[in-house]
């Protein structure tokens, strides 16, 4: 019952939660990408509300690896503590599982797929290169295509700012490539879901991966140009970077300055 308590608390705190999330807007979409700021519980409550209304055939989570998704059963899916333990959620560094569990419950009939890249896997890919890591389908998903000069510069600057100007310059290009790899992993999981169970497929991911101008949609369109995609950005205080079909905004969560970790 913990997830019901959590969801009720959010609904009471945010009257008109679904404002801007008209379910009719998703009609005809094969893939609905729901962005988030990971530690904002209002974003997750809104995601759960959309999933409950859509009842998608599949859910793809950035927060789960493929192996983790394979541990989900009919039994533990109905048990918050059991599912949390099975997934070893607390070891992965994501915000509290109570934020995400209502999404699993809302899409109770959906197949769950994971597209996450663990830290060890990311370190390995950083050393060996994203093309080798992704494998033979890299060309199909467009991962082998270099970014143009202006886009590469913009992404380098984004990574520089995201890491509080604290990363050595020689690491920034690798961070850009890892972001592209994560996007391609998400796109491939979506294709797997579409081929296995059809649509609609809902993707739960951060806003950076959800944006249509440089996120997973770029790689999904390369592999499956026939797929209709709708991307939703979840802003805080109206602020968000990127291109989305729909943006909804909630209050920002109080949080410490992330740059303090680099000092």
N, C-alpha and C positions, 0 to 999 in steps of 0.2 A: 504493500500500500504506500510505500515511501514515495514512489513516483507520482501518485495521485496527489499527495500532500504538496509535493514540489510544484506540480502543474497548477494546482489551485492557488497556491501562493503567488505565482507569477501572474495568473489571470486577474486576481484581485488587485495586484499591484499595478497592472497595466490594462485598465479598461480600454476597450477598443483595440485589443491586441492585433486583430486580423485586418485592421485598416490598411489598405494598400495591397492586401494579399487576396485579391478576388480570384477565387478558384476558376472561374470561367476564363481567366486570362491564360490558363494552362491548357485549354482545349486544343487538341491536335498535336501537342508536343510529345515527342518520343522520349526526350530527356529533359528533366528539370533539374538544374543545378542550384542548390540552395547554399549560398555563402554564409559566412559567420565570422565574427570575432570570437575566437575560441573560448574566452573566459566570460562571455556575456550570456547569462542565463536567459535573458529575454529573447535572444536570437534562437536559442535552442527550443524554447517554448513555441516560438513562431514556426520553426521547422517542423516540430511535432504536429502542430495544428494543420499545416499544409499536407503532411504525410497522411494524417488521419482522414482528411477530406479526399485526397487523391487515391488512396489505397493502391500504391504502385505495385507493379509486378516484382520489382527489385529495388533494393537499397544498396548504394555503393558508398562506403565510408573511407575517407582519407585516413581516419584514425586507426583502422584495422589493417593488418596484413592479410594476405590471402590465407595463410595458415591459421590465424586467429578466427577469421570468419568461418573456417571449417569446423571450429569447435562449438559453434552455436547449434543447439538442439531445441526441439520443441519443449523439452522439460526446462532447461536452464533459461530459455528466453522469457519464461513467465516468472522468473525468480531473480530479482535485481541483484541480491548478494551473490547468488550462485553464478550468474552470468559475469558479474564483475570479477569473481575469482577465476572462472574458466578462462577469461580473456587475459588474465594477469594485467588488468587495466592500470592498476596503481603503479606498475613498474615502467609504464610507457611514457610518463611525463605529461599526459593530457590533463585538462581540468577534470574536476570531480565527475565520476560516472553518473551521478544523479542528474547532471545536466543532459546527458545523452540518452539515458535509459528510456525516457518517454518516447523518443523517436523509434526505438526498437518496438515498443509496445504499440504505438500508433500504426506502424506498418506491419501488423501482426502476421499477415499472410505473405509478406514480401520475402523473396530470397535475398539474403545478405551476402555481399561480396566485399572483400577488403582490397584496397589498392595502396596501402601505406608502404613506406620505405623506412625500415628500422635504421637507427643510428649506425650500427655496424655495417649494414648494407650500403648506407649513404657514403660512409668513409671508404668502403671498397670501390664504389662507383666513382668516387672522386679521384681515386688513384688510377683506376683502369680505363676510365672514360665512359661516358653515358651510352655511346653506341654499342660498345661491347657488352655493357650491362643489360641493355634492353634486348639485344639479340637480333635475330634475322628480320624482325618486323619493323626495325627502325625506319627504313625507307618508306614503308606503307604509311606510317604515322607522321612522316615528315620530320622526324627527329634528326635526320641527317642533313637537313637544310640549314645552312648558317644564317643567323640573323643579319639583317642589313646593318650598316654602320650606325645609323641613327638609333635603331632599336637596341642594338647592343650597348651603345653608350647610355641610353636611358635605363636599361636594366642594370648596368654596372652601378649607376648612380643610385638606383633604388636599393640595391644590396648594400652599398656603402652607407646610406642613411639608415637602413633597417638594422645595421650592426653598429650604429652610433659612431661611424667614422673610426672604428677601432680595429677593423680587420686589415691585415697587410694587403697592399694592393694586388700582390700576386695571387691571392686567394679569391678575389672577387669574381673572376671569370669562371672559376670552378663552381662558385655558388650559383651563378646564373645557369650553368649547365645542369646542376642538380635540381633547380626549380623546374627546368624544362623536362627533366627525367620524371619528376613526380607528376607533372601534368600528363605526360605520356602514359604513365602507369594508370592514372585515373581513367584516361580515355580508353585504354585497353580493357580495363575492368568493365566499363560501360558496354563496350562491344560484346564482351563475353556474356554480360547479362542480357542484352538484346537478343543474342543468338540462342541463349538457353531458354529464356522465359518470355521474350518479347517486352513490350513497353506498357505503360511508361516506366522509366527508370529514374529514380531520384538519387542525386548525388549530394552527400553531406560533406562539405569541405570549407576551408578557409576562403575568405574573399579573394585572396590573391590567385588561387586556382580557379575560382568561379568566374572571374572576369573574362568576357568574351574576346577581348582584343589580344590577350596574351596567355590565357589560362588553358585548361584542359580542352575547351571547345575548339581551339586551333588544331589540336592533334586529332580530336574526334572527327572534325570536318574533313581532315586529310584522309582518314581511313574510311569514313562513312559519310560522304557528302549528301546522301539521301536523308539523313537523320535530322528531324526538326528539334532544335534546341532552344530552351528558354533559360536564361540565367538571372537569378535573383541575388542582388547584393544586399547585405544586412549592414547598414551604416550605424554609426554612433554620432548622435548630435548632427546628423545630416552630412557628415564627412566620410567620404569613401573615394578610393582611387580606382579608375578603370571604367570599362564600358559594360553595362548590364542592360537587359531588357526591362528590368523593374528593380527599383531600389526602395527599400523600406528602412525607416530609421527609428531607433530607440535610444534611450538615455545611455550615456557612456558609463561603464563600470568604473568605480574608483580603483585605482591601481597605482603602485609605486612607479617611479620613473624607470623604465626598462634599461636605460643607459647606466644606471648605477651598478649593474652587474658587470660592466666593462671597466669599471674604475678600480 
